[in-house]
C-alpha cells in the first residue's frame, strides 16, 4: 500500500494508493529525449520534470504538474486542469505547442482546449519544456516554446498500480496503471463540486500504448464536463462546457527511417449562460490528421535529419460554420561538433494554402571556462489563427476571417554550469512578434471583443534556474523569470489578453526520499500586469511500502 496526504492550494485531501511492481522494474525507464533538438543536441535550455519529481509534486492531473517551472504561466478556470490556458516565457496561450510522445495535441478550434487531451498522470515518464521559438523542429505553433510529455514505455515485465483519493468539496478520484508484454493501459476518474460556484468538474481519462520492436502505437481518450466561470465573458460569467474526444498515433522506426501518422478528434458543447442556454449554445467538432516521414544520416563532423510532414484540420460547428485547411512542410536539421564548439541549425519551409513561410533556427554552445558553457540561439516561428479567432460570432466575441498568421523572431543567450553540486542556468531572451492576435474592444465599453492582428509585440525576459542535492535524501530547486512585454496599438483599445501578461514568477521546491518515505514542498509567487502579487504553498507526504 502507498499512503499519502496532499496539501494543494485549493483543497486538502487524503490519498491512498496501491501498487504491485517487481523489484527490478523501473518506473522511469524511458530514455530522455532532448526536446530542444531532434538530434539530441543539448544546447537550448530545456526544463525536465522527472517521474521521481512528479511523484513528489502535490498534483493529481498532468497539467498542474507544470506549475513548478517558473517560465510556465498556467491559468485554470478551476482546479485540476479545467480549461487551463498555458503560456511559456511570456507567450500567450495560443503560442505554445504541446506534444505527447511527439504527437501534436493542440486544438485547431481554440488554444483554450490545448490541454484538454492529455494522458492520465500515472502514465507520465517525464515532461520536457523548451524555451523559445521552435517551428523548425515541430511545425507551426511553437512561439513561446514547446511542452513535450513522454509516457512510460511498456515493459515486458508486469506492473500494476491502483489508487484512490478523497477530499473536501466532494473530491473523489480513482486511477490505475497496468503494463506488461510491451502493452500498457491506464485510466482515471475525477469528480469534485469545486471550490466556488460554477467550478465543478467531472472527468474521465484513458490511455493505452503498445511498443514492440520498431512499432509504437498509442491512443488516449478524454471526457470532461465542468463549470467555466467567466471563461469567455465577464458579462455572462455562469458558463458551462463539455469536452470529449480521442487522440492517437502509430510510429515505426527502422534503420535511418522514421514514420508516423496521428489524429486528434474532439467534440465540445459550450453554453454561454446556464440560465439561458438559448442565448448561445454551441456545438463544435474539431479534427486534426497528420503524417510525417524523416531520414537520419551522417554528415561530416556531425549528423543530420531530413523530413516532410503534412496535416489537415477541420471544424464542424453550428456557430462557426464548417471549415477545413491543409498545410505541410519540408524540414532539415544538422548537428555538428567543431572542436570545442557545438552547433545545431535547421530550416523549415511551410506551405499553408496560398501562404508560404520559412522558419530558420541556429544554436551554438561553447566552453566558457571553469566547467561553464555559453550558449546562444536565434530562430523564427509562426502560428495559424485558430478557427475561433477566425470565425466566432457570439454576444461576447467576434472573429475575423482575414487574420494573418502570427510570426515571432526570438534570440536567446546565457550560461549554464555548476556551482559546487548545484546545476545553474542563466538565460536572457528577446522576442519580437509580428501580427500577433489578440481580442480587443474600445476601452471602457461593453462592446464584444474582436480578433485583431497586433502590429508588433516585444518581450524581454530573464530566467535563472538552479537545482541540486541538499543531502543524500533531499533535493532542492530555485527558479525565477522576469518579463517585460510591450504591444504597439492604439491607446483607445482595451486588450483581453496582452495587457494581462505575467511580470514575474518564482518557484522554490524541496523533495525528500528515504526508504519508503517521499515528500515535496513547493512555494511559488507571481504577479501580473497592474495586479497584486499571488502566492501558493503546495506540499505532499507519502509512504510507499516494499513491492509485494
ZIKARA-V313932 format. One line per field, one symbol per residue. psi: psi as a letter, one per 40 degrees, with the letter a starting at -180 (. if undefined). A space follows every 50 residues. Layout:
psi: ???
This chain:
psi: ihiihigideihihihiiihhidehhefehhhhhdeieeehgdihhhhhi dddddehgieiddddedehdehghhidiiffhghhhihfeiieefhhhih fehheihediededeegiiideehdihhhhhiifdddeaidgdeahhhhh ihhhieiihhiiiiiiaiffhhhiiihhiifehiiiiihhhieieiiffi hhhhiiiihhhhbehhiiiiihhhhihghfdehddgdgiiihhiaiiiih ihhhbeihiihiihhhhihhhdhddgdedhhhhhhhihhiiihihhihih faiihiiiiiihhihhiedeahiiiiiiihiiiihihgbehhhhiihhhi hgbeiiihhihhiihiieifeiiiiiiiiiiihiiiddddeigiddihah eehiiihhhihiiaiiaigbehhhhhhhihhhhhfihihiihheieiiih hihhdihihhihihhiiahdadehiiihiihhihihhhiieehhidddef ihdihihhihihhhbehiiihhhiiiiihfiiihiihhiihihhiii.
